[in-house]
Amino acid sequence: MAKGEIVERVVDYVVKAIVEEPEAVTVTMVDQGPNEVVAEVRTAKADMGRVIGRRGRVAKAIRAAAGAAAEEEGITADVEFLD
């Protein structure tokens, strides 16, 4: 299993469940060192607000889920939302 694969699956699943256009969602994993990955999330322009949420609450929850998934793999993870 590739490093960050669980994180990628979790982030992809959660983001696609939130947005109106799940086919427009892409999650790209970027290595940030031996034990760290960053999930770069891209969505349709109209869906970015949904993913970030009011005061960033949804984004914070997605990051927490990614962190828990990363812990399962013995690594650390962050999530970046790109437009």
The 8 nearest C-alpha neighbors of each residue, nearest first, counted from 0:
[[1, 2, 4, 3, 5, 72, 6, 7],
 [2, 0, 4, 3, 5, 72, 7, 28],
 [1, 3, 4, 0, 72, 36, 5, 74],
 [2, 4, 6, 5, 7, 1, 36, 69],
 [3, 5, 7, 6, 1, 2, 8, 0],
 [4, 6, 8, 7, 3, 68, 9, 69],
 [7, 5, 3, 68, 9, 65, 4, 8],
 [6, 8, 4, 10, 5, 9, 11, 3],
 [9, 7, 5, 11, 6, 10, 12, 4],
 [8, 10, 12, 6, 11, 7, 5, 13],
 [9, 11, 13, 7, 12, 8, 14, 6],
 [12, 10, 8, 14, 9, 13, 7, 15],
 [11, 13, 9, 15, 10, 14, 8, 16],
 [14, 12, 16, 10, 15, 11, 9, 17],
 [13, 15, 17, 16, 11, 12, 10, 18],
 [16, 14, 21, 12, 17, 13, 18, 11],
 [15, 17, 13, 14, 18, 12, 21, 19],
 [18, 16, 14, 15, 13, 50, 49, 19],
 [17, 19, 20, 46, 15, 21, 16, 14],
 [18, 20, 21, 46, 17, 15, 16, 45],
 [21, 19, 22, 18, 23, 43, 46, 24],
 [22, 20, 15, 23, 24, 18, 19, 16],
 [21, 23, 20, 24, 15, 25, 42, 43],
 [22, 24, 21, 42, 43, 20, 25, 41],
 [25, 23, 42, 21, 22, 41, 15, 26],
 [26, 24, 41, 40, 27, 23, 42, 11],
 [25, 27, 40, 39, 11, 38, 41, 28],
 [28, 26, 39, 38, 25, 29, 40, 7],
 [27, 29, 38, 37, 39, 36, 26, 30],
 [28, 30, 37, 36, 31, 38, 27, 39],
 [31, 29, 36, 32, 35, 37, 28, 33],
 [32, 30, 35, 36, 29, 37, 33, 34],
 [31, 33, 35, 34, 30, 36, 29, 75],
 [32, 34, 35, 31, 30, 74, 36, 2],
 [35, 33, 74, 32, 75, 36, 31, 73],
 [36, 34, 75, 31, 32, 76, 74, 33],
 [35, 37, 30, 76, 31, 29, 3, 75],
 [38, 36, 77, 29, 76, 78, 28, 39],
 [37, 39, 28, 78, 27, 79, 26, 40],
 [40, 38, 79, 27, 26, 78, 80, 37],
 [41, 39, 26, 80, 25, 81, 79, 38],
 [40, 42, 25, 81, 24, 82, 80, 26],
 [43, 41, 24, 23, 47, 46, 44, 25],
 [42, 44, 46, 45, 23, 47, 20, 24],
 [45, 43, 46, 47, 42, 82, 48, 41],
 [44, 46, 43, 47, 48, 42, 49, 19],
 [47, 45, 49, 43, 48, 44, 18, 42],
 [48, 46, 50, 49, 44, 45, 42, 51],
 [49, 47, 51, 50, 46, 52, 45, 53],
 [50, 48, 52, 46, 47, 51, 18, 17],
 [49, 51, 47, 48, 52, 57, 58, 46],
 [52, 50, 58, 55, 48, 57, 49, 47],
 [53, 51, 57, 55, 49, 56, 50, 48],
 [52, 54, 55, 56, 51, 57, 48, 49],
 [53, 55, 56, 52, 51, 57, 58, 59],
 [56, 54, 51, 52, 58, 53, 57, 59],
 [55, 57, 59, 58, 52, 54, 53, 60],
 [56, 58, 52, 60, 51, 59, 55, 50],
 [59, 57, 51, 61, 55, 60, 56, 50],
 [58, 60, 56, 62, 57, 61, 55, 63],
 [61, 59, 63, 57, 62, 58, 56, 64],
 [60, 62, 58, 64, 63, 59, 65, 57],
 [61, 63, 65, 59, 60, 64, 78, 66],
 [64, 62, 60, 66, 61, 65, 59, 67],
 [63, 65, 61, 67, 66, 62, 68, 60],
 [66, 64, 62, 68, 6, 63, 67, 69],
 [67, 65, 63, 69, 64, 68, 76, 62],
 [68, 66, 70, 64, 69, 65, 63, 71],
 [67, 69, 65, 71, 6, 70, 66, 5],
 [70, 68, 66, 72, 74, 71, 75, 67],
 [69, 71, 73, 67, 72, 68, 74, 66],
 [70, 72, 68, 69, 73, 67, 74, 5],
 [73, 71, 69, 70, 74, 68, 3, 5],
 [72, 74, 70, 71, 69, 75, 34, 68],
 [73, 75, 34, 69, 72, 35, 70, 76],
 [76, 74, 35, 69, 34, 66, 70, 36],
 [77, 75, 36, 37, 66, 35, 69, 65],
 [76, 78, 37, 38, 62, 36, 79, 65],
 [77, 79, 38, 37, 62, 39, 80, 76],
 [80, 78, 39, 40, 38, 81, 77, 37],
 [79, 81, 40, 39, 41, 78, 82, 47],
 [82, 80, 41, 40, 79, 39, 42, 47],
 [81, 41, 44, 80, 42, 47, 43, 40]]
